Amino acid sequence: MKIIWSPFAINKASEIADYIAQDKPSAAKRWINEVFIKVEQLKSSPQIGRVVPEISDNKFRELIYGNYRIIYRMEIKQISILTIRHEKQILPIDEIKT
């Protein structure tokens, strides 16, 4: 299974890491590394994430890492990472329904 990061998801991960780095740069590096490690698990187990509650569509799932939701779409030959959101943020559906 191939993993594709959308430019939007990469941008969101970068924004979050930059925010964390304001207080502790080493924590930001650790956070971003752990996010990529978590996402790599999808290659062998694409269904480990739960269905995104706001959508209730089995192909849209999310991994939880700390206080963040890594939202992805399962496709036939790939997994598309769509966005990363803080768990307390409202998920705009148009952000992932592309």
Rosetta blueprint (number, residue, H / E / L):
1 M L
2 K E
3 I E
4 I E
5 W E
6 S L
7 P H
8 F H
9 A H
10 I H
11 N H
12 K H
13 A H
14 S H
15 E H
16 I H
17 A H
18 D H
19 Y H
20 I H
21 A H
22 Q L
23 D L
24 K L
25 P H
26 S H
27 A H
28 A H
29 K H
30 R H
31 W H
32 I H
33 N H
34 E H
35 V H
36 F H
37 I H
38 K H
39 V H
40 E H
41 Q H
42 L H
43 K H
44 S L
45 S L
46 P L
47 Q L
48 I L
49 G L
50 R E
51 V E
52 V L
53 P L
54 E L
55 I L
56 S L
57 D L
58 N L
59 K L
60 F E
61 R E
62 E E
63 L E
64 I E
65 Y E
66 G L
67 N L
68 Y E
69 R E
70 I E
71 I E
72 Y E
73 R E
74 M E
75 E L
76 I L
77 K L
78 Q E
79 I E
80 S E
81 I E
82 L E
83 T E
84 I E
85 R E
86 H E
87 E L
88 K L
89 Q L
90 I L
91 L L
92 P L
93 I H
94 D H
95 E H
96 I L
97 K L
98 T L
